[in-house]
């Protein structure tokens, strides 16, 4: 149902001819061909570079952990304070006082 049919290809060719003209089509095809050739060469170079890299056969030595580590001191935080347990905060200085 959604396949590209020969009629679709014919319509696309006619639209391309109308847009670019018959004189510019050979230059356009040449440019596309050169671009594809350059792209293929670059992809080939990248895959060759990946194959040429030596893979390490042994892993780097890992540093041994220290022999003894002192445990962290335990701190008793107790129960969290409720707003009623907290002391009232003083109002900011100079907030509501009239200036004279």
Secondary structure, 3 states (H helix, E strand, C coil): CCCCCHHHHHHHHHHHHHHHCHHHHHHHHHHHHHHHHHHHHHHHHHHHHHHHCCCCCCCCCCCCCCCCCCCCCCCCCCCCCCCCCCCCCCCCCCCCCCCC
